[in-house]
Amino acid sequence: MKMLKKLLCLIPVFLTFAVLGGCGGHSAAPPADAANPGGPPPPGAGSTPSNAKVIPDIQKLGGWQNCTASCTGTPAAIFSMAQGIASPSQSGASARFQLLAGTRPFGGALWFKFLGAANSATHFVYDLSFFMDNPSAPQALEFNVSQSAGGSHYDFSTQCDLAGGRVWRVWDPVAKQWAASAVPCVQPPPSTWNHLTWEFERDSAGHVIFTAVTLLTARAESTSLSRPTPTMSQRRIPSGWIKSA
């Protein structure tokens, strides 16, 4: 479980977590070899295939790395990460990521954790809970997964845009900008755990596909939300989502 403040940016496969005072850009992540679950697409919300590789309690693992400024595309930040937080926590040992006094306006920090290679993995379920003292403070919450496999880099980057349209956005690596969807992303309640699940996949043509997102109990499925990898000349940016209960 994660205890988060300000802007959120998490990435398993290589898992990255960024905290930004403002979200004007996109965090630059170090290259990753990595991966989380594989196997067939998830059959439904909250469901995990029996052959999936599950990596639990990533916040408890050692070997986290961090950086600021050039790697985040923001001004420099003063930051900290603390593990083994007993309260608030759902597991008895959450992790706290913070920007501290002395951080420049719109400054950001990036924490990342490599999870090892799984080049055959094509489907991913990113499931976490986050806790915020003041959810009205950040401009956005950013949650990312990335994978390097077969000479290609797959970037599943998402952002809950709280200061703008209050919709989910995805990162377009070709245009190097955020692309808005039609799916609402409401401000999460303060001082409580918020459950988020993202479902992703990559296809044989090299597209990254955002299958569905569930925040708290609201689930939205996508039938067209996909992006090309940066090495592809073809562009296929989403035009809409389908919402479901």
TORPA-577518 format. One record per residue (C-alpha): residue number from 1; residue in three letters; x, y, z. Coordinates in Angstrom, 2 decimals, decimal comma, always signed. Layout:
TORPA-577518
R   n res       X       Y       Z
R NUM ALA       X       Y       Z
...
END
This chain:
TORPA-577518
R   n res       X       Y       Z
R   1 MET   +0,00   +0,00   +0,00
R   2 LYS   +1,17   +3,52   -0,67
R   3 MET   +0,80   +6,63   +1,42
R   4 LEU   +1,00   +9,44   -1,10
R   5 LYS   +1,10  +13,21   -0,99
R   6 LYS   +0,88  +15,73   -3,84
R   7 LEU   +1,29  +14,25   -7,33
R   8 LEU   +1,35  +10,52   -7,74
R   9 CYS   +3,25   +8,58  -10,38
R  10 LEU   +3,68   +4,83   -9,98
R  11 ILE   +5,20   +2,38  -12,42
R  12 PRO   +5,57   -1,37  -11,95
R  13 VAL   +7,43   -3,48  -14,35
R  14 PHE   +9,88   -1,35  -13,34
R  15 LEU   +7,78   +0,47  -10,85
R  16 THR   +8,17   +4,22  -10,66
R  17 PHE   +6,65   +6,60   -8,21
R  18 ALA   +6,85  +10,34   -8,72
R  19 VAL   +5,70  +13,15   -6,51
R  20 LEU   +5,29  +16,49   -8,25
R  21 GLY   +4,20  +19,79   -6,82
R  22 GLY   +2,45  +20,49  -10,10
R  23 CYS   +1,92  +18,34  -13,15
R  24 GLY   +2,82  +20,41  -16,16
R  25 GLY   +4,79  +17,68  -17,87
R  26 HIS   +5,63  +14,01  -17,91
R  27 SER   +8,16  +12,26  -15,72
R  28 ALA  +11,08  +10,82  -17,63
R  29 ALA  +11,65   +7,26  -16,43
R  30 PRO  +14,95   +5,37  -16,60
R  31 PRO  +14,97   +2,45  -19,04
R  32 ALA  +13,40   -0,72  -17,68
R  33 ASP  +13,64   -4,43  -18,38
R  34 ALA  +10,84   -5,53  -16,31
R  35 ALA   +7,45   -6,80  -15,79
R  36 ASN   +4,54   -7,61  -13,63
R  37 PRO   +1,68   -9,98  -14,48
R  38 GLY   +1,44  -11,83  -17,79
R  39 GLY   -1,00  -14,19  -19,45
R  40 PRO   -4,46  -13,69  -20,97
R  41 PRO   -6,48  -10,50  -20,52
R  42 PRO   -8,20  -10,10  -17,16
R  43 PRO  -11,73  -11,50  -17,51
R  44 GLY  -13,27   -8,74  -15,39
R  45 ALA  -12,77   -6,07  -12,80
R  46 GLY  -10,73   -7,24   -9,85
R  47 SER  -10,06  -10,61  -11,50
R  48 THR   -6,56  -12,05  -11,99
R  49 PRO   -5,82  -15,04  -14,26
R  50 SER   -4,64  -18,18  -12,48
R  51 ASN   -1,32  -18,16  -14,39
R  52 ALA   -0,50  -14,52  -13,57
R  53 LYS   +2,79  -13,62  -11,92
R  54 VAL   +1,89  -11,57   -8,83
R  55 ILE   +4,36   -9,27   -7,07
R  56 PRO   +2,76   -8,19   -3,77
R  57 ASP   +3,73   -5,45   -1,32
R  58 ILE   +6,14   -3,63   -3,62
R  59 GLN   +6,29   -0,79   -1,10
R  60 LYS   +8,07   -3,16   +1,33
R  61 LEU  +10,86   -4,14   -1,07
R  62 GLY  +14,39   -2,82   -0,74
R  63 GLY  +16,45   -1,26   -3,51
R  64 TRP  +14,24   +1,71   -4,32
R  65 GLN  +16,05   +4,46   -6,25
R  66 ASN  +15,21   +8,13   -6,75
R  67 CYS  +16,03  +11,27   -8,67
R  68 THR  +14,77  +14,81   -9,30
R  69 ALA  +15,00  +17,70  -11,79
R  70 SER  +16,22  +16,37  -15,16
R  71 CYS  +14,62  +12,94  -14,74
R  72 THR  +11,22  +14,39  -13,81
R  73 GLY  +11,20  +17,30  -16,24
R  74 THR  +10,50  +19,66  -13,32
R  75 PRO  +12,39  +22,04  -11,04
R  76 ALA  +14,40  +20,36   -8,29
R  77 ALA  +12,71  +19,03   -5,17
R  78 ILE  +13,65  +18,20   -1,60
R  79 PHE  +12,04  +14,85   -0,92
R  80 SER  +11,92  +11,78   +1,27
R  81 MET  +10,67   +8,20   +1,27
R  82 ALA   +9,93   +6,25   +4,45
R  83 GLN   +9,05   +2,56   +4,57
R  84 GLY   +7,43   +0,52   +7,31
R  85 ILE   +4,80   +3,12   +8,22
R  86 ALA   +2,38   +1,49  +10,68
R  87 SER   -0,33   +4,16  +10,47
R  88 PRO   -1,97   +4,92   +8,18
R  89 SER   -1,54   +1,50   +6,64
R  90 GLN   -3,60   -1,43   +5,39
R  91 SER   -0,74   -3,92   +5,41
R  92 GLY   +0,96   -2,76   +8,60
R  93 ALA   +3,86   -1,32   +6,59
R  94 SER   +2,96   +1,36   +4,06
R  95 ALA   +5,45   +3,66   +2,31
R  96 ARG   +5,34   +7,45   +2,57
R  97 PHE   +6,57   +9,64   -0,29
R  98 GLN   +6,88  +13,36   +0,40
R  99 LEU   +8,02  +16,68   -1,00
R 100 LEU   +9,63  +18,70   +1,76
R 101 ALA  +10,27  +22,35   +2,56
R 102 GLY  +12,73  +23,85   +0,11
R 103 THR  +11,14  +22,25   -2,96
R 104 ARG  +10,95  +24,77   -5,80
R 105 PRO   +7,48  +25,61   -7,22
R 106 PHE   +6,28  +22,76   -9,43
R 107 GLY   +9,28  +20,71   -8,30
R 108 GLY   +9,10  +16,94   -8,54
R 109 ALA  +10,83  +13,75   -7,41
R 110 LEU  +10,88  +10,27   -8,86
R 111 TRP  +11,19   +6,99   -6,96
R 112 PHE  +11,59   +3,79   -8,95
R 113 LYS  +11,91   +0,09   -8,35
R 114 PHE  +12,99   -2,45  -10,99
R 115 LEU  +11,06   -5,71  -10,65
R 116 GLY  +13,04   -7,95  -12,97
R 117 ALA  +12,64   -9,17  -16,54
R 118 ALA   +9,50  -10,83  -17,88
R 119 ASN   +9,73  -10,23  -21,61
R 120 SER   +6,82  -12,51  -22,49
R 121 ALA   +4,34  -10,61  -20,31
R 122 THR   +1,74   -8,78  -22,40
R 123 HIS   -1,07   -8,12  -19,89
R 124 PHE   -0,72   -6,15  -16,69
R 125 VAL   -2,93   -5,40  -13,70
R 126 TYR   -1,71   -2,57  -11,50
R 127 ASP   -3,55   -2,66   -8,18
R 128 LEU   -2,82   -0,30   -5,29
R 129 SER   -4,30   +1,84   -2,55
R 130 PHE   -3,22   +5,41   -1,85
R 131 PHE   -3,84   +7,82   +1,00
R 132 MET   -3,74  +11,62   +0,78
R 133 ASP   -4,02  +14,22   +3,53
R 134 ASN   -5,08  +17,01   +1,17
R 135 PRO   -6,30  +15,80   -2,25
R 136 SER   -7,22  +19,36   -3,27
R 137 ALA   -3,52  +20,35   -3,30
R 138 PRO   -2,19  +18,47   -6,38
R 139 GLN   -2,89  +19,39   -9,97
R 140 ALA   -2,90  +15,74  -10,96
R 141 LEU   -2,28  +12,16   -9,86
R 142 GLU   -0,07  +10,12  -12,16
R 143 PHE   +0,14   +6,31  -12,26
R 144 ASN   +2,48   +4,56  -14,69
R 145 VAL   +3,68   +1,13  -15,74
R 146 SER   +6,55   +0,57  -18,16
R 147 GLN   +8,20   -2,44  -19,75
R 148 SER  +11,23   -2,97  -21,96
R 149 ALA  +11,06   -6,15  -24,03
R 150 GLY  +12,34   -7,29  -27,42
R 151 GLY  +14,12   -4,01  -28,08
R 152 SER  +10,98   -1,91  -27,53
R 153 HIS   +9,88   +0,22  -24,61
R 154 TYR   +6,19   +0,14  -23,64
R 155 ASP   +4,96   +3,08  -21,59
R 156 PHE   +1,57   +2,84  -19,86
R 157 SER   +1,38   +6,31  -18,34
R 158 THR   -1,86   +7,70  -16,96
R 159 GLN   -2,89  +10,87  -15,19
R 160 CYS   -5,93  +11,88  -13,21
R 161 ASP   -6,24  +15,55  -14,20
R 162 LEU   -7,68  +17,26  -11,11
R 163 ALA   -6,94  +20,90  -11,96
R 164 GLY   -8,15  +20,81  -15,56
R 165 GLY  -10,89  +18,69  -17,12
R 166 ARG  -11,06  +16,18  -14,25
R 167 VAL  -10,68  +13,28  -16,66
R 168 TRP   -8,15  +10,48  -17,11
R 169 ARG   -5,37  +11,30  -19,56
R 170 VAL   -2,70   +9,09  -21,16
R 171 TRP   +0,78   +9,98  -22,35
R 172 ASP   +1,33  +10,11  -26,13
R 173 PRO   +5,04   +9,30  -26,65
R 174 VAL   +4,96  +10,37  -30,31
R 175 ALA   +3,44  +13,82  -29,77
R 176 LYS   +5,12  +14,03  -26,32
R 177 GLN   +1,99  +15,32  -24,64
R 178 TRP   -0,99  +14,15  -22,61
R 179 ALA   -4,10  +12,98  -24,50
R 180 ALA   -7,44  +13,33  -22,71
R 181 SER  -10,05  +10,58  -22,54
R 182 ALA  -13,75  +11,00  -21,80
R 183 VAL  -13,56   +9,11  -18,50
R 184 PRO  -14,13  +11,30  -15,42
R 185 CYS  -11,58  +11,22  -12,61
R 186 VAL  -13,03  +12,80   -9,51
R 187 GLN  -11,04  +14,15   -6,59
R 188 PRO  -10,48  +11,32   -4,11
R 189 PRO  -11,67  +11,80   -0,53
R 190 PRO   -9,09  +12,94   +2,06
R 191 SER   -7,53  +10,93   +4,89
R 192 THR   -8,77   +7,57   +3,67
R 193 TRP   -7,47   +4,74   +1,51
R 194 ASN   -8,47   +4,97   -2,16
R 195 HIS   -8,35   +1,75   -4,20
R 196 LEU   -7,17   +2,01   -7,80
R 197 THR   -6,81   -0,71  -10,44
R 198 TRP   -5,47   -0,19  -13,95
R 199 GLU   -5,56   -2,96  -16,58
R 200 PHE   -3,11   -2,71  -19,49
R 201 GLU   -1,93   -4,80  -22,41
R 202 ARG   +0,36   -4,55  -25,42
R 203 ASP   -0,50   -6,06  -28,80
R 204 SER   +1,60   -7,65  -31,54
R 205 ALA   +1,58   -4,39  -33,51
R 206 GLY   +3,37   -2,60  -30,70
R 207 HIS   +0,46   -0,62  -29,30
R 208 VAL   -0,03   -0,14  -25,58
R 209 ILE   -3,71   -0,56  -24,70
R 210 PHE   -5,47   +0,86  -21,67
R 211 THR   -8,12   -1,79  -21,07
R 212 ALA   -9,91   -0,45  -17,99
R 213 VAL   -9,55   +1,69  -14,90
R 214 THR  -11,34   +1,30  -11,56
R 215 LEU  -11,11   +4,02   -8,91
R 216 LEU  -12,92   +3,12   -5,70
R 217 THR  -15,97   +1,31   -7,17
R 218 ALA  -16,35   +3,15  -10,51
R 219 ARG  -15,00   +1,12  -13,45
R 220 ALA  -14,53   +2,39  -17,00
R 221 GLU  -13,63   +0,08  -19,89
R 222 SER  -11,99   +1,13  -23,14
R 223 THR  -12,45   -0,45  -26,54
R 224 SER  -10,26   +2,02  -28,44
R 225 LEU   -7,78   +3,59  -26,02
R 226 SER   -4,35   +2,71  -27,33
R 227 ARG   -1,06   +4,36  -28,17
R 228 PRO   +1,89   +3,41  -30,37
R 229 THR   +5,37   +2,90  -29,02
R 230 PRO   +7,74   +5,80  -29,73
R 231 THR   +9,49   +3,81  -32,48
R 232 MET   +6,33   +3,36  -34,54
R 233 SER   +5,41   +5,75  -37,35
R 234 GLN   +1,74   +4,86  -37,12
R 235 ARG   -0,31   +6,87  -34,61
R 236 ARG   -3,53   +5,60  -33,10
R 237 ILE   -4,69   +7,89  -30,30
R 238 PRO   -7,92   +7,20  -28,42
R 239 SER  -11,15   +8,87  -29,42
R 240 GLY  -13,44   +7,62  -26,64
R 241 TRP  -14,18   +5,25  -23,81
R 242 ILE  -17,15   +3,11  -22,80
R 243 LYS  -18,22   +3,36  -19,20
R 244 SER  -19,62   +0,40  -17,32
R 245 ALA  -20,87   -0,23  -13,81
END
